[in-house]
Amino acid sequence: MQIEVTRDVFRLAQVFTISRGSRTEAKVLTVHVSDGEHRGRGECVPYARYGETLDSVEAEIAGLPAEFTRESLMGLLPAGAARNAVDCALWDLEAKRAGKRAWELAGLPAPKPEITAYTLSLDTPEAMQAQAAKNAHRPLLKIKLGTPDDMPRLEAVRAGAPDARIIVDANEGWSAGVYADLAPHLVRLGVALVEQPLPAGDDDALIGMERPVPVCADESCHDRASLPGLKGKYDVINIKLDKTGGLTEALELRREAQARGYGIMVGCMVGSSLAMAPATLVAQGALVTDLDGPLLLAEDRDTPLIFDDAGVHPPEAALWG
């Protein structure tokens, strides 16, 4: 099997800021796998929060043996960006080899469009209200928060988009005290879900705490091995392929999490349509879909995903799967 890795950079439409910093471009790795006749591809976004860099992820992929399968890959690389890109490329390769779509190979029904969140970057209350007003026509807005002084931002976004469904992502930026103080206001302002309010590894304070709005594990949940540690803390999990290490584990994580009673959110890093394409399969019927990465870009792949009033559509075969 031949593996080729390239580095691609996509300019963002505007500066994107979360509680951990800002960026103006998305730096991704694109993996192509070939059997000599067919060629599949996948994309990953190395994430510094998880100790990943472009160099480290590329080195992980370079260390793979000459021959392996999608099944054996699970034991060759840990959950993370490197395995994600290779796993998704293998799904694409298998689909092209079989002359079928990836969801057929996975035994899934044909995917349909899913309403996706649109993310408002962390900024001043005035700027976030302007962002909200500009995007008030969208049915679902996601607000990036995570500072000790987020109440004015919440009020501003709700004022800017009075009818939109709103979810909040604190990106581990709150303390237990800040979250407890904000919780009743989240209810008052009609927030539908709160994502990762406390730091992963320091979220035991959620046990026994009132959760009037569903709380979603993001940084605290990577793959199936994370599930036992979430009990009593979270109501929903955020499945991202760059965390699970690909579509294969993501589908298994969804199945096991649902069996344990968790709601499903499907999210993404800031990447291109190629990164989102496999995740559209996992997002079918999810409580929340957050696959807006391409909407934040100034440029995208050829044959990009379609976003319209129906939501994010499944990929064309020319893009992936």
C-alpha positions as CSV (number, residue, x, y, z in Angstrom):
1,M,0.0,0.0,0.0
2,Q,1.3,3.5,-0.9
3,I,0.7,6.4,1.5
4,E,1.3,10.0,0.6
5,V,0.9,12.9,3.1
6,T,0.7,16.5,2.1
7,R,0.3,19.7,4.1
8,D,-2.5,22.0,3.1
9,V,-3.5,25.5,4.4
10,F,-6.9,27.0,4.1
11,R,-7.4,30.7,4.8
12,L,-10.2,31.5,7.2
13,A,-12.9,34.0,6.3
14,Q,-12.2,35.9,9.5
15,V,-10.1,35.5,12.7
16,F,-11.4,32.6,14.7
17,T,-11.0,32.9,18.5
18,I,-11.7,30.5,21.4
19,S,-10.6,30.7,25.0
20,R,-7.2,29.2,24.1
21,G,-6.3,31.6,21.3
22,S,-6.9,32.8,17.8
23,R,-6.1,31.7,14.3
24,T,-6.4,33.0,10.7
25,E,-5.9,29.8,8.8
26,A,-6.5,26.0,9.1
27,K,-3.4,23.9,8.7
28,V,-4.3,20.3,7.8
29,L,-2.7,17.1,6.7
30,T,-4.2,15.3,3.7
31,V,-3.5,11.5,3.4
32,H,-3.8,9.6,0.2
33,V,-3.7,5.8,0.2
34,S,-3.4,3.7,-3.0
35,D,-3.5,0.1,-3.9
36,G,-2.0,0.8,-7.3
37,E,-5.4,1.0,-9.0
38,H,-7.6,3.0,-6.6
39,R,-6.9,5.9,-4.4
40,G,-8.6,7.1,-1.3
41,R,-8.0,10.2,0.8
42,G,-8.7,11.6,4.3
43,E,-7.9,14.8,6.2
44,C,-6.9,15.5,9.8
45,V,-6.3,18.6,11.9
46,P,-3.4,18.1,14.4
47,Y,-4.4,19.8,17.6
48,A,-2.0,21.4,20.1
49,R,-4.4,20.8,23.0
50,Y,-3.8,17.1,22.5
51,G,0.0,17.4,22.1
52,E,-0.2,17.1,18.3
53,T,1.7,19.1,15.6
54,L,1.9,18.7,11.9
55,D,5.4,17.2,12.3
56,S,4.4,14.7,15.1
57,V,1.3,13.5,13.2
58,E,3.2,13.1,9.9
59,A,5.8,11.1,11.8
60,E,3.2,8.8,13.2
61,I,1.8,8.1,9.7
62,A,5.4,7.6,8.3
63,G,5.9,4.9,11.0
64,L,3.2,2.6,9.7
65,P,4.2,-0.7,8.2
66,A,4.1,-1.3,4.4
67,E,0.9,-3.3,4.6
68,F,-2.1,-3.0,7.0
69,T,-5.8,-3.0,7.0
70,R,-8.4,-0.6,8.5
71,E,-9.0,-3.2,11.2
72,S,-5.3,-3.6,12.1
73,L,-4.8,0.2,12.0
74,M,-6.7,0.4,15.3
75,G,-3.8,-1.3,17.0
76,L,-1.1,0.5,15.1
77,L,-2.0,4.1,16.0
78,P,-3.7,5.6,19.0
79,A,-6.9,7.6,18.8
80,G,-6.0,11.0,17.3
81,A,-5.5,12.9,14.2
82,A,-3.0,10.6,12.5
83,R,-5.2,7.5,12.7
84,N,-8.2,9.6,11.7
85,A,-6.7,10.7,8.3
86,V,-5.5,7.2,7.5
87,D,-8.8,5.5,8.6
88,C,-10.9,7.9,6.5
89,A,-8.6,7.5,3.5
90,L,-9.0,3.7,3.8
91,W,-12.8,4.0,3.9
92,D,-12.6,6.1,0.8
93,L,-10.3,3.6,-0.9
94,E,-12.6,0.7,0.0
95,A,-15.6,2.5,-1.4
96,K,-13.9,3.2,-4.6
97,R,-12.6,-0.3,-4.9
98,A,-16.1,-1.7,-4.3
99,G,-17.9,0.8,-6.5
100,K,-20.2,1.6,-3.5
101,R,-20.6,4.5,-1.1
102,A,-19.0,4.4,2.3
103,W,-22.3,4.2,4.2
104,E,-23.2,1.1,2.2
105,L,-20.0,-0.6,3.3
106,A,-20.8,0.5,6.9
107,G,-24.3,-1.0,6.7
108,L,-25.9,2.4,7.2
109,P,-28.9,3.9,5.5
110,A,-28.2,6.7,2.9
111,P,-27.5,9.9,4.9
112,K,-29.6,12.9,4.7
113,P,-28.9,16.6,5.3
114,E,-28.5,17.6,9.0
115,I,-29.0,21.1,10.4
116,T,-25.6,22.2,11.6
117,A,-24.5,24.8,14.1
118,Y,-22.7,27.9,13.0
119,T,-20.0,29.1,15.4
120,L,-19.6,32.6,16.7
121,S,-16.1,33.4,17.6
122,L,-15.2,34.7,21.1
123,D,-15.0,38.5,21.0
124,T,-16.4,41.5,22.8
125,P,-20.1,41.5,23.6
126,E,-20.7,44.2,21.0
127,A,-18.9,42.3,18.3
128,M,-20.6,39.0,19.2
129,Q,-24.0,40.7,19.1
130,A,-23.2,42.0,15.6
131,Q,-22.1,38.4,14.6
132,A,-25.3,37.0,16.0
133,A,-27.5,39.6,14.2
134,K,-25.7,38.9,10.9
135,N,-26.4,35.1,11.4
136,A,-29.8,35.3,13.1
137,H,-31.4,33.6,10.1
138,R,-29.5,30.4,11.0
139,P,-31.5,27.9,13.1
140,L,-28.6,26.9,15.4
141,L,-25.8,29.1,16.7
142,K,-22.8,28.0,18.7
143,I,-21.2,30.6,21.0
144,K,-17.5,30.3,21.9
145,L,-17.1,31.5,25.5
146,G,-14.8,30.4,28.4
147,T,-13.9,33.5,30.4
148,P,-14.9,34.6,33.9
149,D,-17.0,37.4,32.4
150,D,-19.2,35.7,29.9
151,M,-22.6,36.9,31.0
152,P,-22.6,40.1,28.9
153,R,-21.6,38.0,25.8
154,L,-24.5,35.6,26.4
155,E,-27.0,38.5,26.8
156,A,-25.6,40.2,23.7
157,V,-25.9,37.1,21.5
158,R,-29.4,36.4,22.5
159,A,-30.3,40.1,21.8
160,G,-28.7,39.8,18.4
161,A,-30.5,36.5,17.5
162,P,-33.7,36.3,19.6
163,D,-35.2,33.3,17.7
164,A,-32.1,31.1,17.1
165,R,-31.4,27.9,19.0
166,I,-28.2,28.5,20.9
167,I,-25.5,26.2,22.3
168,V,-22.5,27.3,24.3
169,D,-18.9,26.0,24.2
170,A,-16.7,27.1,27.1
171,N,-13.7,25.1,25.9
172,E,-12.7,24.2,29.5
173,G,-12.6,27.8,30.4
174,W,-14.9,28.0,33.4
175,S,-14.5,27.1,37.0
176,A,-17.2,25.2,38.9
177,G,-18.2,28.4,40.6
178,V,-18.5,30.4,37.3
179,Y,-20.6,27.5,35.8
180,A,-22.9,27.4,38.8
181,D,-23.4,31.1,38.7
182,L,-24.2,31.1,34.9
183,A,-26.4,28.0,34.9
184,P,-29.7,29.7,35.8
185,H,-29.0,32.4,33.2
186,L,-28.4,29.7,30.6
187,V,-31.9,28.5,31.2
188,R,-33.3,32.0,31.2
189,L,-31.7,32.8,27.8
190,G,-32.9,29.5,26.3
191,V,-29.5,27.9,25.8
192,A,-30.0,24.3,24.6
193,L,-26.6,22.7,25.6
194,V,-23.3,23.6,27.3
195,E,-20.2,22.0,26.0
196,Q,-17.2,21.3,28.2
197,P,-17.7,23.9,30.9
198,L,-14.8,22.6,33.1
199,P,-11.3,21.4,32.3
200,A,-11.0,17.8,31.3
201,G,-9.4,15.9,34.2
202,D,-10.8,18.5,36.7
203,D,-14.5,17.9,36.0
204,D,-15.4,15.8,39.0
205,A,-17.2,18.9,40.4
206,L,-20.0,18.2,37.9
207,I,-20.9,15.1,39.9
208,G,-23.9,15.9,41.9
209,M,-24.1,19.5,40.5
210,E,-27.4,20.6,39.1
211,R,-27.4,20.5,35.3
212,P,-30.5,22.4,34.2
213,V,-29.1,22.5,30.7
214,P,-27.6,19.3,29.2
215,V,-23.8,19.3,29.6
216,C,-21.7,17.8,26.8
217,A,-18.3,16.2,27.1
218,D,-15.8,17.3,24.4
219,E,-12.2,17.4,25.7
220,S,-13.3,14.8,28.3
221,C,-14.4,12.3,25.6
222,H,-12.2,10.9,22.9
223,D,-13.2,7.3,22.3
224,R,-15.0,4.4,23.9
225,A,-12.3,4.2,26.6
226,S,-13.4,7.6,27.8
227,L,-17.0,6.6,28.6
228,P,-16.6,5.1,32.1
229,G,-15.1,8.4,33.3
230,L,-18.1,10.4,32.2
231,K,-20.7,8.8,34.4
232,G,-22.6,11.3,36.5
233,K,-20.9,14.3,34.9
234,Y,-22.3,14.6,31.4
235,D,-25.5,14.1,29.5
236,V,-24.1,14.3,25.9
237,I,-20.8,13.5,24.2
238,N,-19.2,15.3,21.3
239,I,-17.8,12.9,18.8
240,K,-15.0,14.3,16.6
241,L,-13.1,12.1,14.2
242,D,-9.8,13.8,15.0
243,K,-10.3,12.6,18.6
244,T,-11.7,9.1,17.9
245,G,-9.0,8.4,15.4
246,G,-11.4,8.0,12.5
247,L,-14.8,6.9,11.3
248,T,-14.4,3.3,12.4
249,E,-14.1,4.2,16.1
250,A,-16.5,7.1,15.8
251,L,-19.3,4.7,14.7
252,E,-18.5,2.3,17.6
253,L,-18.4,5.2,20.1
254,R,-21.8,6.4,18.9
255,R,-23.3,3.0,19.3
256,E,-21.9,2.4,22.8
257,A,-22.6,5.9,24.1
258,Q,-26.2,5.7,23.0
259,A,-26.5,2.3,24.7
260,R,-25.3,4.0,27.9
261,G,-27.9,6.7,27.5
262,Y,-25.8,9.6,26.3
263,G,-27.1,12.1,23.7
264,I,-24.9,12.5,20.6
265,M,-23.3,15.6,19.3
266,V,-21.0,15.4,16.3
267,G,-18.4,18.2,16.0
268,C,-15.3,19.1,14.1
269,M,-12.0,20.9,14.2
270,V,-11.6,23.8,11.7
271,G,-11.0,22.0,8.5
272,S,-12.2,21.6,5.0
273,S,-15.1,19.7,3.5
274,L,-12.9,16.6,3.2
275,A,-12.6,16.5,7.0
276,M,-16.4,16.9,7.5
277,A,-17.5,14.4,4.9
278,P,-17.0,11.1,6.9
279,A,-18.5,12.8,10.0
280,T,-21.8,13.4,8.2
281,L,-22.4,9.6,8.5
282,V,-22.0,9.8,12.3
283,A,-24.2,12.9,12.5
284,Q,-27.3,11.1,11.2
285,G,-30.0,11.7,13.9
286,A,-27.6,13.4,16.3
287,L,-29.0,15.7,19.0
288,V,-26.6,18.4,17.7
289,T,-24.6,18.5,14.5
290,D,-21.7,21.0,14.5
291,L,-19.9,20.5,11.1
292,D,-19.5,24.1,10.1
293,G,-15.7,24.0,9.5
294,P,-16.1,24.8,5.8
295,L,-18.4,27.7,6.5
296,L,-15.5,29.4,8.4
297,L,-13.1,29.1,5.5
298,A,-12.4,31.6,2.7
299,E,-11.5,28.6,0.4
300,D,-12.4,24.9,0.3
301,R,-11.8,21.7,-1.5
302,D,-13.0,21.0,-5.0
303,T,-16.5,19.4,-4.9
304,P,-17.1,20.8,-1.4
305,L,-20.0,19.9,0.8
306,I,-23.3,21.6,0.2
307,F,-24.7,23.8,2.9
308,D,-28.2,25.2,2.5
309,D,-31.5,25.6,4.5
310,A,-31.7,21.9,4.9
311,G,-28.3,21.8,6.5
312,V,-25.1,20.1,5.6
313,H,-25.5,17.5,2.9
314,P,-23.7,14.2,2.6
315,P,-20.6,14.3,0.3
316,E,-20.5,13.6,-3.4
317,A,-18.3,10.5,-4.2
318,A,-15.8,12.9,-5.9
319,L,-15.1,14.4,-2.5
320,W,-15.1,11.3,-0.3
321,G,-16.6,7.9,0.2
